Amino acid sequence: MKANRLVFENAIDINPRSGIIKFNGNRMILKSAEALGFFRRDIIQTLNMERAKGFLLRYGWACGYSAGGSIEKMYNWKELKELIRAGAAIHTLEGVVSVQIDVLEITNDKFEMEGKWFHSYEAEEHVRHFGFSDESVCWTLIGYVAGFLAKTYPKEIVVFEEKCRGKCDDYCKFVVRTKEHATEEQLEILRYFQDTSLADELDNTFNELKSLNNSIVHSDTIHKQMTHAMLEGYTLNQLLYLLSDALQCSVTVERRYLMKPIGYYFMHEDDERLYIEASRKKKEFRHEYDIMTMKKQLGTLVILSHKALTREQEMIIERAVTVFSIYLYTQIQIAQSQWKKKSDFLDEVMSQQSPSEELIKKARNIFYFDPSKNNRVIVITMEQEEPEIVHSFLATEYLNVECFIKNQEVLLILEDCKKDVQYMSNFLSSLSKRVMERFKQATFQIGVGKNAEKLEEIGNSYNDAKLICQFLRYAAPQQTQAAIYENFQHIMLFLKTTNPRELLQFYKEVLGQLLEYDEQNHATLVHTLEVFLNHSGNVNQTAKALNLSIPGFRYRMEKIESFLQEDMRTGDGRFRCHLALKIYYAIKTLENEK
């Protein structure tokens, strides 16, 4: 018998009186594809997609196994290939799918078959009820081929679908191989063929739902416990201990750009070392969860576990994240309230309307520094970074320094600053280096105000530092710069009364051509001008200080005046040049420090 000679009328026996349809003596029924689609939908919705896949694969296997036995007995097949092709033909005659076999090779130790399925009812019904899938969905068809070959071929085979209309491919493509020639991934499908009844599937589903319910109840209990603890005033580390105890894992809370976690609980001694290594190497030891509020990230909850987290652990973590969101948000609100008090206090000091004794008393209740000592204010302005993040970083780096935010600027107050200028320069250099290393994409301006010998002067120190930051922003845009009051004390009065942009424009107008000449010719005319002005315009004293002859010095001054276009014989001309030089050397000092 040849497979291509199979005709539906000859293969099927229909008795119109009894309504019985038989195929080689076995009763068959005609079913609506649409009805099968609804059946498939209900199975999936009842069991879930994974369990339904196994159920439908086994159902298809039973259909194929029965068909294989019937066809094998019905005719005398001289070749196994013809029997297998007959199975494909019967599958087509049943109206299930149109089968096209492209490759069929059978040897003593190897079986390989490839082909296409067209008009698969199963793919059509799946798409109708669930839309396109990420994986192949012709499960009963795969099962049919597997069952047919299990009956007609002696060795164990693997059937899988490489392409499928159910996942938006142009057609369905099936592949059959002997088990020995299949990959590990292809062998995965065999686990679905394990004999399991629908009752077992429903029992498993019930047990899973029961387990899920227990997990929900447990996670809800942990959530309530943590919420009550937070309302009772537990610290972040105490809350993390409760979570760690529930998960049986070490836990930390991190904040962006900070070197150390803001809270942690390590269950085992070795976990802290592993945590540091995992932070550097991004190992799978870390399981990260964003702590968010109003689309803003407040921190990251990190769970440390070598194993994959269970569903119950995931549920506990999900509920715990909401507790940490509320906790961190509340802490930020408290911090902002404290910042507001400190900011208002500075404004009160600058208004000079309160007695000194009252200010000192109030300062002791608001600040950590001693208001009776010498103090300096440092102002940090920034671009491309949030002040709150910078504040968090500096607050952890300088634990003993007052740190808060005022008008989107970060302020530090250095206590007992009766130190020399070199000490302040070194501190400022260290501070600049730290923020530049931690915030590589941002630019900062850091200004240090005048030493405030008494509390009433701390407002002046703040204003000086703020003015220096404004000047730095204009003098060196897109660069991180830092300077102390002593670098600017000669021009501070002008900074207080003049726009920094105008000061920079002024010095460039006065000295621009002279500076350009010195740079291009490696000359020292600017230094000559400085010495001349320092000697109040006295020609003899200036020439002597520069080791120049009088004619040689006069030649230099003529050259200088040709670039300056200023009359150096007048007091006004000398004053303008002196001021421009002070501004120039202030900027030069910044460049040298950088």
C-alpha positions in Angstrom: 0.0 0.0 0.0 1.2 3.5 -0.9 0.4 6.5 1.4 -0.6 8.7 -1.5 -3.4 6.3 -2.4 -5.2 6.8 0.9 -8.7 8.3 0.3 -11.0 9.5 3.0 -14.0 7.4 1.8 -11.9 4.2 1.8 -10.3 4.8 5.1 -13.4 5.8 7.0 -16.6 3.7 7.5 -19.6 5.8 8.1 -23.0 4.2 9.1 -25.7 6.9 8.6 -28.3 4.8 10.4 -26.4 4.3 13.7 -24.4 7.6 13.4 -21.2 5.6 14.1 -18.0 6.5 12.3 -15.2 3.9 12.4 -11.6 3.9 11.3 -10.2 0.3 11.1 -12.9 -0.8 13.6 -12.2 2.0 16.1 -14.9 4.5 16.6 -14.2 8.1 15.7 -16.2 11.4 16.0 -16.2 14.7 14.0 -15.6 17.7 16.2 -15.8 21.4 15.6 -12.5 23.2 15.5 -14.1 26.2 17.2 -15.4 24.0 20.0 -11.9 22.5 20.4 -10.6 26.0 20.6 -12.9 26.8 23.5 -12.0 23.5 25.2 -8.3 24.4 24.8 -8.9 27.9 26.2 -10.7 26.5 29.3 -8.0 24.0 29.9 -5.3 26.7 29.8 -7.3 29.0 32.1 -8.0 26.2 34.5 -4.5 24.6 34.7 -2.3 27.5 33.5 -0.3 27.5 30.3 2.5 25.2 31.5 0.2 22.4 32.8 -2.2 22.7 29.8 0.8 22.2 27.5 1.5 18.8 29.1 -2.1 17.8 29.1 -2.6 18.6 25.4 0.7 17.0 24.4 -0.4 13.8 26.1 -3.9 14.0 24.5 -2.2 14.4 21.1 0.1 11.5 21.9 -2.9 9.2 22.6 -4.6 10.2 19.3 -1.4 9.5 17.4 -0.7 6.2 19.1 -4.2 5.0 18.3 -4.0 6.2 14.7 -0.6 4.5 14.3 -2.0 1.1 15.5 -5.0 1.4 13.2 -3.1 2.3 10.0 -0.4 -0.3 10.7 -3.1 -3.1 10.9 -5.3 -1.8 8.1 -2.8 -2.4 5.2 0.3 -4.3 4.3 3.2 -1.8 4.4 6.3 -2.9 2.7 8.4 0.1 3.9 8.3 2.0 7.2 8.6 5.2 5.3 5.3 4.6 3.6 3.6 3.8 6.9 4.9 7.1 8.3 3.8 9.1 5.2 0.4 7.4 5.6 0.2 8.8 9.2 0.8 12.3 7.8 -1.9 11.7 5.1 -4.4 10.5 7.7 -3.6 13.6 9.8 -4.4 15.7 6.8 -7.6 13.8 6.0 -8.9 14.4 9.5 -8.9 18.1 8.8 -6.6 18.9 11.7 -3.7 20.2 9.6 -2.1 20.0 6.1 1.1 18.0 6.4 4.1 18.3 4.1 7.1 16.0 4.7 10.3 17.5 3.4 12.9 15.2 4.9 12.5 11.5 6.0 15.7 9.5 6.6 15.7 6.2 8.5 18.7 4.1 9.2 19.5 1.4 11.8 20.5 3.9 14.5 19.1 7.2 13.3 15.7 8.6 12.5 15.3 12.2 11.1 12.2 13.8 9.7 11.4 17.4 8.9 8.2 18.9 7.5 5.8 21.8 7.4 2.3 22.1 8.8 -0.2 24.4 7.1 -3.6 25.6 8.3 -3.0 24.3 11.8 -6.4 24.5 13.6 -4.5 24.6 16.9 -2.4 27.7 16.0 -5.5 29.5 14.7 -7.5 28.8 17.9 -4.7 29.8 20.2 -4.2 33.1 18.4 -8.0 33.7 18.5 -8.2 33.3 22.3 -4.7 34.4 23.5 -3.0 36.3 20.7 0.4 35.4 19.4 2.7 33.5 21.7 6.4 33.6 22.4 6.7 29.9 21.9 5.3 27.2 19.6 1.7 26.2 20.5 0.7 23.2 18.3 0.9 20.9 21.2 -1.6 18.2 20.2 0.0 18.1 16.7 3.4 17.5 18.3 1.9 14.9 20.6 0.2 13.2 17.6 3.5 12.7 15.7 5.2 11.5 18.9 2.4 9.0 19.6 2.3 7.7 16.0 6.0 7.1 16.0 6.0 5.5 19.4 3.6 2.9 18.0 5.3 2.4 14.6 9.1 3.0 15.3 11.0 0.9 17.8 13.4 3.6 19.2 12.6 6.6 21.4 12.2 9.8 19.4 11.9 13.6 20.1 9.4 15.8 18.3 9.6 19.6 18.5 8.3 22.6 16.6 10.9 25.0 15.2 8.5 27.5 13.7 4.8 28.1 14.4 2.0 30.3 13.1 1.1 30.7 16.7 4.2 32.8 17.3 3.7 34.8 14.0 6.0 32.6 11.8 4.9 32.1 8.1 4.2 28.4 8.7 4.7 25.7 11.2 7.8 23.5 11.0 8.2 20.3 12.9 11.4 18.2 13.4 11.7 14.6 14.6 15.0 13.1 15.8 16.1 10.0 17.7 16.7 10.8 21.3 20.4 10.2 21.0 20.7 12.9 18.3 18.7 15.6 20.0 20.1 18.6 22.0 19.5 19.1 25.7 17.1 21.9 25.0 15.1 19.7 22.6 15.0 16.9 25.1 13.2 19.2 27.6 9.8 18.4 25.9 10.0 14.8 27.0 9.1 15.7 30.6 5.6 16.8 29.4 4.8 13.2 28.3 5.0 11.8 31.8 1.7 10.1 32.6 -0.4 12.4 34.7 -4.2 12.5 34.8 -6.4 15.6 34.7 -7.3 14.9 38.3 -3.6 14.9 39.2 -3.2 18.2 37.3 -6.2 19.7 39.2 -4.7 18.4 42.5 -1.4 20.0 41.7 -3.1 23.2 40.8 -5.1 23.1 44.1 -1.9 22.5 46.0 -0.2 25.3 44.2 -3.0 27.7 45.0 -3.0 26.5 48.6 0.8 27.1 48.8 0.3 30.5 47.1 -2.4 31.4 49.6 -0.1 30.4 52.5 2.7 32.6 50.9 0.3 35.5 50.7 -0.7 35.1 54.3 2.9 34.8 55.4 4.0 37.8 53.4 1.1 39.8 54.7 2.1 38.9 58.3 5.7 40.1 57.7 4.4 43.3 56.0 2.2 44.1 59.1 5.1 43.3 61.4 7.4 45.6 59.6 4.8 48.4 59.3 4.1 48.3 63.0 7.8 48.3 63.7 8.3 51.4 61.5 5.4 53.2 63.2 7.0 52.4 66.6 10.2 54.2 65.5 12.5 51.3 64.5 15.7 52.3 62.7 16.5 51.2 59.2 18.9 48.5 60.4 16.2 47.1 62.8 13.7 46.9 59.9 16.3 45.1 57.8 16.8 42.6 60.7 13.1 41.7 60.6 13.3 41.2 56.8 16.5 39.2 57.1 14.9 36.9 59.7 11.9 36.3 57.4 14.0 35.6 54.3 16.9 33.9 56.1 19.2 36.1 53.9 21.5 39.0 54.5 20.0 42.3 53.3 21.2 45.9 52.7 19.8 49.2 51.4 22.0 51.2 49.1 21.7 54.7 47.7 23.2 55.8 44.4 26.8 57.1 44.5 27.4 56.2 48.2 30.4 54.0 48.9 28.7 52.2 51.8 25.1 50.9 52.3 22.9 53.2 54.3 21.5 50.2 56.2 22.4 46.5 56.4 22.1 43.3 58.3 24.5 40.4 57.6 23.3 37.0 58.8 26.7 35.4 58.5 30.2 36.7 59.1 31.3 35.9 55.6 28.4 37.7 53.9 29.9 41.2 54.3 33.0 40.2 52.4 30.9 38.5 49.7 28.7 41.6 49.5 31.7 43.9 48.8 33.0 41.5 46.2 29.6 41.2 44.5 29.3 45.0 44.5 32.5 45.2 42.5 32.0 42.3 40.2 28.2 42.4 39.9 27.8 38.7 40.7 24.5 36.8 40.8 24.9 36.8 44.6 23.0 40.2 44.5 19.3 40.4 43.9 18.3 44.1 43.6 14.9 45.8 44.0 14.3 49.6 43.4 12.8 51.5 46.3 10.6 54.1 44.6 8.1 56.8 45.4 6.4 59.1 43.0 8.6 57.9 40.1 11.7 58.8 42.1 14.3 56.2 43.2 15.0 56.6 46.9 17.4 53.6 47.1 18.0 50.0 46.3 17.1 47.0 48.4 19.8 44.3 47.9 19.1 40.6 48.9 22.2 38.5 49.2 21.6 34.9 48.3 23.5 32.3 46.3 20.2 30.5 45.4 17.3 31.7 43.3 14.7 33.3 45.5 11.5 31.4 46.0 8.1 32.8 45.1 7.3 33.3 48.8 10.5 35.3 49.3 9.7 37.4 46.3 6.3 38.2 47.7 7.8 39.1 51.1 10.3 41.4 49.4 7.7 43.1 47.2 5.7 44.0 50.3 8.8 45.0 52.3 9.8 47.4 49.5 6.7 49.4 50.2 7.7 49.7 53.8 11.2 50.9 52.9 9.7 53.4 50.4 7.6 54.9 53.2 10.5 54.9 55.7 13.0 56.5 53.3 10.4 59.0 52.1 9.6 60.0 55.7 13.3 60.3 56.5 13.7 62.6 53.5 10.8 64.7 54.7 12.3 65.0 58.2 15.6 65.9 56.7 14.0 68.6 54.5 12.3 70.0 57.6 15.6 70.2 59.4 17.2 71.8 56.4 14.4 74.4 56.3 15.1 75.3 60.0 18.8 75.7 59.3 18.2 77.7 56.2 15.7 80.0 58.0 18.3 80.5 60.8 20.9 81.7 58.3 18.4 84.1 56.9 17.7 85.3 60.4 21.4 85.8 61.1 21.8 87.8 57.9 18.8 90.0 58.7 20.6 91.2 61.9 17.4 91.6 63.8 17.9 89.2 66.6 20.1 89.6 69.7 23.4 87.6 69.8 22.4 85.6 72.9 19.1 84.5 71.3 20.9 83.4 68.1 23.4 81.3 70.0 20.6 79.6 72.0 18.7 78.9 68.9 21.7 77.6 67.0 22.5 75.1 69.8 19.1 73.6 69.3 19.3 73.4 65.5 23.0 72.7 64.6 25.6 70.3 65.7 28.6 72.7 65.6 29.6 75.0 68.4 28.3 78.5 67.5 30.7 80.2 70.0 33.8 79.1 68.0 35.3 80.1 64.7 33.3 78.6 61.8 33.4 78.7 58.0 30.7 78.1 55.5 31.3 76.0 52.4 28.8 76.3 49.5 28.6 73.7 46.8 26.6 74.3 43.7 26.2 71.7 40.9 25.0 70.9 37.5 23.7 67.5 36.2 23.2 66.1 39.7 20.6 66.2 42.4 21.6 68.1 45.6 20.0 65.3 47.8 22.3 62.7 46.3 25.4 64.9 46.8 24.2 65.7 50.4 23.9 62.0 51.2 27.4 61.3 49.9 29.0 64.2 51.8 27.0 63.4 55.0 28.5 59.9 55.0 32.0 61.1 54.0 32.2 63.9 56.6 30.3 62.5 59.6 31.4 65.3 62.0 30.7 68.2 59.7 27.4 70.1 59.6 25.8 69.4 56.2 22.4 70.5 54.8 20.7 71.9 51.7 19.6 75.5 51.2 18.1 76.7 47.9 19.4 73.7 45.9 22.9 74.3 47.3 24.8 71.9 49.6 26.2 73.7 52.6 29.0 72.5 55.0 29.9 74.4 58.2 33.4 73.7 59.4 33.7 74.0 63.1 36.6 75.6 65.0 38.3 77.0 61.8 41.0 78.9 63.5 43.4 77.3 61.1 45.8 78.7 58.5 45.0 79.2 54.8 47.1 76.2 53.8 44.9 73.9 56.0 41.8 75.2 54.3 43.4 74.8 50.8 44.2 71.1 51.6 40.7 70.4 52.9 39.2 72.0 49.8 41.5 70.0 47.5 40.4 66.8 49.3 36.8 67.7 49.1 37.0 68.5 45.4 38.8 65.3 44.6 36.1 63.2 46.4 33.1 64.7 44.6 34.9 64.6 41.2 35.7 60.9 41.7 32.2 60.0 42.8 30.2 62.2 40.4 32.2 62.0 37.2 29.5 63.3 34.9 28.6 66.4 37.0 30.3 69.8 37.5 30.7 71.6 40.8 31.5 75.0 42.1 32.9 75.0 45.7 33.3 78.2 47.5 34.7 78.7 51.1 33.6 81.8 52.9 35.5 84.0 55.3 36.3 82.7 58.8 33.4 83.8 61.1 34.8 84.6 64.5 31.4 85.0 66.0 27.9 83.6 65.1 26.7 87.0 63.7 29.3 86.7 61.0 28.4 83.3 59.7 25.8 84.8 57.4 28.6 86.9 55.8 30.7 83.7 55.4 27.7 82.1 53.6 27.3 85.1 51.3 31.0 85.2 50.5 31.0 81.4 49.6 28.0 81.8 47.5 29.5 84.7 45.5 32.6 82.8 44.9 30.5 79.9 43.5 28.8 82.4 41.2 32.1 83.8 40.0 33.5 80.3 39.4 30.5 79.3 37.3 31.2 82.2 34.9 35.0 82.0 35.1 35.2 78.3 34.3 31.9 76.9 32.9 31.6 73.1 32.5 34.5 72.6 34.9 34.6 71.7 38.6 36.4 74.5 40.4 37.0 75.4 44.1 38.3 78.5 45.9 38.6 80.0 49.4 37.8 83.5 50.5 41.5 84.4 50.8 41.9 84.0 47.0 39.2 86.6 46.4 39.4 89.0 49.3 40.9 91.8 47.1 37.9 91.7 44.7 35.2 90.5 47.1 33.7 94.0 47.4 33.3 94.1 43.6 31.7 90.6 43.6 29.2 91.9 46.1 28.2 94.9 44.0 28.8 93.7 40.4 27.7 90.9 38.3 30.5 88.3 38.0 30.1 88.2 34.2 30.7 91.9 34.1 33.9 91.6 36.2 35.3 88.9 33.8 34.4 91.0 30.8 36.1 94.0 32.4 39.5 92.2 33.0 39.5 90.8 29.5 38.8 94.2 28.0 41.7 95.8 30.0 44.3 93.0 29.8 43.1 90.8 26.9 45.7 92.0 24.3 48.5 92.1 26.8 47.8 88.6 28.0 47.6 87.3 24.4 51.0 88.9 23.6 52.7 87.4 26.6 51.3 83.9 25.8 52.3 84.0 22.2 55.8 85.4 22.8 56.6 83.9 26.2 57.0 87.4 27.5 56.6 88.9 31.0 54.9 92.2 30.3 52.1 91.4 32.7 54.6 90.9 35.5 56.3 94.2 34.6 52.9 95.9 34.9 52.2 94.3 38.3 55.6 95.5 39.7 55.0 99.0 38.3 51.6 99.2 40.0 52.9 97.8 43.3 55.4 100.6 43.4 52.7 103.2 42.8 53.9 104.1 39.4 57.5 105.0 40.5 59.7 104.5 37.5 63.1 104.4 39.4 61.9 101.9 42.0 60.2 99.7 39.4 63.3 99.6 37.2 65.5 98.7 40.2 63.1 95.9 41.3 63.2 94.4 37.8 66.9 94.9 37.3 66.3 97.1 34.2 67.8 100.3 33.0 65.5 103.3 32.9 65.4 103.4 29.0 64.8 99.6 29.0 61.9 100.0 31.4 60.4 102.9 29.6 60.4 100.8 26.4 58.5 98.1 28.1 56.0 100.5 29.5 55.4 102.0 26.0 54.8 98.5 24.7 52.4 97.7 27.6 50.4 101.0 27.1 50.0 100.2 23.4 48.2 97.0 24.4 46.3 98.4 27.3 45.1 101.6 25.7 45.2 103.1 29.2 46.9 106.2 30.4 49.2 104.9 33.1 50.1 108.5 34.2 46.6 108.9 35.7 45.3 107.4 38.9 42.2 106.2 37.2 44.2 104.3 34.5 46.4 102.7 37.2 43.4 101.7 39.3 41.6 100.0 36.3 44.7 98.0 35.5 45.3 97.1 39.2 41.7 95.8 39.5 42.0 93.8 36.3 45.2 92.2 37.5 43.5 91.2 40.8 40.7 89.5 38.9 43.3 87.8 36.5 45.4 86.5 39.4 42.3 85.2 41.2 41.5 83.1 38.1 45.1 82.1 37.7 45.2 80.9 41.3 42.2 78.6 40.5 44.0 77.2 37.5 47.2 76.5 39.4 45.3 74.8 42.2 43.4 72.7 39.7 
